[in-house]
Amino acid sequence: MNPLTLGLIAAIAFVVVVLLNSIRILPEYERGVVFRLGRLVDADRGPGLFFLIPIVDRMVRVSLRTVVHDVPPQDIISRDNVSVKVNAVVYFRVMNPAKAIVEVENYHYATSQLSQTTLRSVLGQVELDELLAERDKINHKLQTILDKHTDPWGIKVSSVEVKHVDLPAEMQRAMAKQAEAEREKRAKIIHAEGEEQAAAALARAADELGKNPSSMQLRYLQTLTEIASERNSTLIFPLPVELLRSFMK
């Protein structure tokens, strides 16, 4: 094989390699940000098949799918001076691929760091009871702050959820005692209300029985009958004089 043929084969192979490298295929969930000699020329290339100018064009792939970022546990001191560990999860996605590449060096890392600092800042301004009871309110506040700061990067923070609040052991024991005391308090209140209602009902019953002496006598006899049917031993009860007078009449 002469040198001319070898050179021709090498040239054809080089052209084929260059053409293959210039072909790009992007799926539906990705977009390409194209730079030509360092200048941004296309901020939303794709999806599908397209070509790039070899050596001149450079493309950066950007995913448009929602990213689920797990914020690691952060040491936080609440407003009432309670030290806790709190972790969260942040849902965000790229809305403007060009801004996500041009405006910030690494939007994943930037969003992660911003989430951690915002979590410590916001939760440090609330009390422990509010952190445990008003989780939805805190989540909304975190989402609003993060979305405002990531908007210049073309990032949309759709949701922030506080996952777990790790309390110190002594605080858990104190809260358990508080909850137990609260349950005992409610039990005593319910018992007292029941006693009050029972006393009121007995008072009304006594008033009704007092209006007619015969009713009192019948109630007395009914009580004796119930006791006699339940017990086999001999019972001695005083007999009211009013009952004897009614029979004497």
Rosetta blueprint (number, residue, H / E / L):
1 M L
2 N L
3 P H
4 L H
5 T H
6 L H
7 G H
8 L H
9 I H
10 A H
11 A H
12 I H
13 A H
14 F H
15 V H
16 V H
17 V H
18 V H
19 L H
20 L H
21 N H
22 S H
23 I E
24 R E
25 I E
26 L E
27 P L
28 E L
29 Y L
30 E E
31 R E
32 G E
33 V E
34 V E
35 F E
36 R E
37 L L
38 G L
39 R E
40 L E
41 V E
42 D E
43 A E
44 D E
45 R E
46 G L
47 P L
48 G E
49 L E
50 F E
51 F E
52 L L
53 I L
54 P L
55 I L
56 V L
57 D E
58 R E
59 M E
60 V E
61 R E
62 V E
63 S E
64 L L
65 R L
66 T L
67 V E
68 V E
69 H E
70 D E
71 V E
72 P E
73 P E
74 Q E
75 D E
76 I E
77 I E
78 S L
79 R L
80 D L
81 N L
82 V L
83 S E
84 V E
85 K E
86 V E
87 N E
88 A E
89 V E
90 V E
91 Y E
92 F E
93 R E
94 V E
95 M L
96 N L
97 P H
98 A H
99 K H
100 A H
101 I H
102 V H
103 E L
104 V L
105 E L
106 N L
107 Y H
108 H H
109 Y H
110 A H
111 T H
112 S H
113 Q H
114 L H
115 S H
116 Q H
117 T H
118 T H
119 L H
120 R H
121 S H
122 V H
123 L H
124 G L
125 Q L
126 V L
127 E L
128 L H
129 D H
130 E H
131 L H
132 L H
133 A H
134 E L
135 R H
136 D H
137 K H
138 I H
139 N H
140 H H
141 K H
142 L H
143 Q H
144 T H
145 I H
146 L H
147 D H
148 K H
149 H H
150 T H
151 D H
152 P H
153 W H
154 G L
155 I E
156 K E
157 V E
158 S E
159 S E
160 V E
161 E E
162 V E
163 K E
164 H E
165 V E
166 D E
167 L L
168 P L
169 A H
170 E H
171 M H
172 Q H
173 R H
174 A H
175 M H
176 A H
177 K H
178 Q H
179 A H
180 E H
181 A H
182 E H
183 R H
184 E H
185 K H
186 R H
187 A H
188 K H
189 I H
190 I H
191 H H
192 A H
193 E H
194 G H
195 E H
196 E H
197 Q H
198 A H
199 A H
200 A H
201 A H
202 L H
203 A H
204 R H
205 A H
206 A H
207 D H
208 E H
209 L H
210 G H
211 K L
212 N L
213 P H
214 S H
215 S H
216 M H
217 Q H
218 L H
219 R H
220 Y H
221 L H
222 Q H
223 T H
224 L H
225 T H
226 E H
227 I H
228 A H
229 S H
230 E H
231 R L
232 N L
233 S L
234 T L
235 L L
236 I L
237 F L
238 P L
239 L L
240 P L
241 V H
242 E H
243 L H
244 L H
245 R H
246 S H
247 F H
248 M H
249 K L
